[in-house]
């Protein structure tokens, strides 16, 4: 059993109200694995659709440590909602004994290895999203849809 970013398996929960169903392998996994879809941003109380959000001045680890924040394109601070969603995702993983998460690349929640740089210009930097950072801290293996 694995957690997966819900948008990857066709659930319309991405920031723009769409899914990110671009990787047929994620859907094929449903035939051979139990996948539990999660959208940490919705679990944290953000609406769908919502404005794009990016981590400002750091990574998900920095957000968890209180060293930077997440804002939306209009400048609203949504940091606490991202942290709440990460905590709820971790609770689900613990309750179900899950040890692997398949995340959406570049996401401020689910990104692994690379995230947007906070300028809303599509520039990438090294780092993880908030949920990914929290799950990693608790020993959960992280992969992205590109690794499927």
C-alpha positions as CSV (number, residue, x, y, z in Angstrom):
1,X,0.0,0.0,0.0
2,X,1.3,3.4,-1.0
3,X,0.2,7.1,-0.7
4,X,0.0,9.0,-3.9
5,X,-0.7,12.6,-4.8
6,X,-4.4,12.5,-5.7
7,X,-3.9,14.6,-8.8
8,X,-1.7,11.9,-10.4
9,X,-4.5,9.4,-10.6
10,X,-7.1,11.8,-12.1
11,X,-8.6,13.5,-9.1
12,X,-9.2,17.2,-9.9
13,X,-7.5,18.7,-6.9
14,X,-4.5,20.6,-8.3
15,X,-4.2,24.3,-7.7
16,X,-6.0,25.0,-11.0
17,X,-8.9,22.7,-10.3
18,X,-7.5,20.1,-12.8
19,X,-5.7,16.8,-12.4
20,X,-2.1,16.1,-13.3
21,X,-2.9,12.8,-15.0
22,X,0.0,12.7,-17.4
23,X,1.7,9.5,-16.3
24,X,-0.2,6.4,-17.3
25,X,2.1,4.3,-15.0
26,X,0.4,5.8,-12.0
27,X,-3.0,4.5,-13.2
28,X,-1.5,1.2,-14.1
29,X,-0.3,0.9,-10.5
30,X,-3.9,0.8,-9.4
31,X,-4.2,-2.6,-11.0
32,X,-1.3,-4.1,-9.0
33,X,-1.1,-2.0,-5.8
34,X,-3.3,-0.3,-3.3
35,X,-2.9,3.4,-3.7
36,X,-4.3,5.8,-1.2
37,X,-4.8,9.2,-2.9
38,X,-4.1,12.3,-0.8
39,X,-4.1,16.0,-1.5
40,X,-2.2,17.6,1.4
41,X,-3.3,21.1,0.3
42,X,-6.9,20.2,0.5
43,X,-6.3,18.3,3.8
44,X,-4.9,21.5,5.1
45,X,-8.0,23.5,4.3
46,X,-7.1,25.1,0.9
47,X,-9.8,25.4,-1.7
48,X,-9.7,24.0,-5.2
49,X,-9.1,25.8,-7.4
50,X,-6.7,28.1,-5.6
51,X,-4.0,30.6,-6.6
52,X,-0.6,29.1,-7.2
53,X,1.6,28.9,-4.1
54,X,5.3,28.7,-3.7
55,X,7.8,28.4,-0.9
56,X,9.6,31.7,-0.3
57,X,13.3,31.5,0.5
58,X,13.8,27.9,1.2
59,X,12.4,24.4,1.0
60,X,9.8,22.3,2.8
61,X,12.3,21.4,5.5
62,X,12.8,25.2,6.1
63,X,9.0,25.7,6.3
64,X,8.7,22.9,8.9
65,X,11.6,24.5,10.9
66,X,9.9,27.9,10.9
67,X,12.6,29.5,8.7
68,X,10.5,30.5,5.7
69,X,6.9,30.6,4.6
70,X,4.6,29.8,1.7
71,X,2.6,32.5,-0.1
72,X,0.2,32.5,-2.9
73,X,0.5,34.6,-6.0
74,X,-1.4,37.5,-4.4
75,X,0.9,37.5,-1.3
76,X,-1.4,35.7,1.2
77,X,0.5,33.5,3.7
78,X,-0.7,29.9,3.5
79,X,2.1,28.3,5.5
80,X,-0.1,27.0,8.3
81,X,-2.4,25.3,5.9
82,X,0.5,23.5,4.2
83,X,1.8,22.4,7.5
84,X,-1.6,21.2,8.6
85,X,-2.0,19.2,5.4
86,X,1.4,17.6,5.8
87,X,0.5,16.6,9.4
88,X,-2.8,15.1,8.2
89,X,-1.0,13.2,5.4
90,X,1.4,11.8,8.0
91,X,-1.5,10.7,10.2
92,X,-3.0,8.8,7.3
93,X,0.3,7.1,6.5
94,X,0.8,6.1,10.1
95,X,-2.8,4.8,10.5
96,X,-2.4,2.6,7.4
97,X,1.2,1.6,8.0
98,X,2.3,3.1,4.7
99,X,6.0,3.4,4.0
100,X,6.1,4.9,0.5
101,X,4.7,8.1,-1.1
102,X,4.5,8.9,-4.8
103,X,4.5,12.7,-5.1
104,X,3.9,15.3,-7.8
105,X,7.1,16.8,-9.1
106,X,7.9,20.5,-8.2
107,X,4.8,20.9,-5.9
108,X,5.3,23.0,-2.7
109,X,3.6,20.1,-0.9
110,X,4.5,16.9,-2.7
111,X,7.7,17.8,-4.7
112,X,10.8,15.8,-4.2
113,X,14.2,16.9,-5.2
114,X,13.1,20.1,-7.0
115,X,10.5,22.8,-6.2
116,X,9.7,26.1,-7.6
117,X,11.9,28.9,-6.4
118,X,9.2,31.3,-5.0
119,X,9.3,33.8,-7.8
120,X,6.3,32.4,-9.7
121,X,8.4,32.3,-12.8
122,X,8.6,28.5,-13.2
123,X,12.3,28.5,-12.1
124,X,13.3,25.3,-10.2
125,X,15.6,24.9,-7.2
126,X,16.8,21.9,-5.2
127,X,14.5,21.0,-2.4
128,X,11.4,19.2,-1.2
129,X,7.8,20.2,-0.6
130,X,6.4,20.5,2.9
131,X,4.6,17.2,3.0
132,X,7.5,15.3,1.4
133,X,9.9,16.8,4.0
134,X,7.7,15.7,6.9
135,X,7.1,12.2,5.5
136,X,10.9,11.8,4.9
137,X,11.6,12.9,8.5
138,X,9.4,10.0,9.6
139,X,11.1,7.4,7.4
140,X,8.7,7.2,4.5
141,X,10.3,6.6,1.2
142,X,9.5,9.2,-1.4
143,X,9.4,8.9,-5.2
144,X,8.0,11.1,-7.9
145,X,5.8,10.3,-10.8
146,X,8.9,10.5,-13.0
147,X,10.4,7.5,-11.2
148,X,7.5,5.2,-11.8
